[in-house]
């Protein structure tokens, strides 16, 4: 017997190449503020100002990985920290999202972190387990 499964997630907006400049954790929700909004996945694909709320996040399963400079291959030293520790440690930064992954109550945003504390860009991954909704609030 062969069983095929292909997960299809119909996201309303793309975060590819979008820049997060602030992450806030309040109660069990995570708020992402964007420098330039994000792009609609519906034609004509306008870029809209807005922010995102992710509800019912399990904060024990929300973490940030800071990996190598510019995502280079080979050996690296990285840091894994809770999302709450990241928010406390990094007050000023820009997180450019290159990839976004969704599935089974999980979301992962992968991209590059730029911080005034360091000259280099670092590969970053923000991973969260959640049971609520992802809310896109736009200025449309």
TAHU-V993875 format. One record per residue. RES is the residue in three letters. OMEGA is omega in whole degrees, -180 to 180 (999 if undefined). Layout:
[[RES | OMEGA] [RES | OMEGA]]
This chain:
[[UNK | 176] [UNK | 176] [UNK | 179] [UNK | 178] [UNK | 175] [UNK | -179] [UNK | 178] [UNK | 178] [UNK | -177] [UNK | -178] [UNK | -177] [UNK | -178] [UNK | 175] [UNK | 177] [UNK | -179] [UNK | -179] [UNK | 177] [UNK | -171] [UNK | 175] [UNK | 178] [UNK | 178] [UNK | 174] [UNK | 179] [UNK | 175] [UNK | 179] [UNK | -175] [UNK | 179] [UNK | 179] [UNK | 177] [UNK | -178] [UNK | 178] [UNK | 176] [UNK | -175] [UNK | 178] [UNK | -175] [UNK | -180] [UNK | -179] [UNK | -170] [UNK | 176] [UNK | 177] [UNK | 178] [UNK | 180] [UNK | 10] [UNK | 174] [UNK | -180] [UNK | 171] [UNK | -176] [UNK | 174] [UNK | 178] [UNK | 175] [UNK | -175] [UNK | 171] [UNK | 174] [UNK | -173] [UNK | 174] [UNK | 177] [UNK | 173] [UNK | -174] [UNK | 175] [UNK | -180] [UNK | 177] [UNK | -175] [UNK | 178] [UNK | 172] [UNK | 173] [UNK | -173] [UNK | -173] [UNK | 177] [UNK | 176] [UNK | 176] [UNK | -177] [UNK | -179] [UNK | 178] [UNK | -180] [UNK | 178] [UNK | 170] [UNK | -178] [UNK | 179] [UNK | 173] [UNK | 179] [UNK | 176] [UNK | 178] [UNK | 179] [UNK | 178] [UNK | 178] [UNK | -179] [UNK | 179] [UNK | -176] [UNK | -175] [UNK | 179] [UNK | -180] [UNK | 180] [UNK | 170] [UNK | 178] [UNK | 179] [UNK | -178] [UNK | 176] [UNK | -179] [UNK | 175] [UNK | -177] [UNK | -178] [UNK | 172] [UNK | 172] [UNK | 178] [UNK | 178] [UNK | 174] [UNK | 175] [UNK | 176] [UNK | -177] [UNK | 180] [UNK | -176] [UNK | 179] [UNK | 172] [UNK | -177] [UNK | 176] [UNK | -180] [UNK | -179] [UNK | 180] [UNK | -174] [UNK | 168] [UNK | 178] [UNK | 175] [UNK | -177] [UNK | 175] [UNK | 176] [UNK | -176] [UNK | -179] [UNK | 169] [UNK | -177] [UNK | 179] [UNK | 179] [UNK | -180] [UNK | 166] [UNK | -176] [UNK | 176] [UNK | 177] [UNK | -176] [UNK | 178] [UNK | -179] [UNK | 999]]
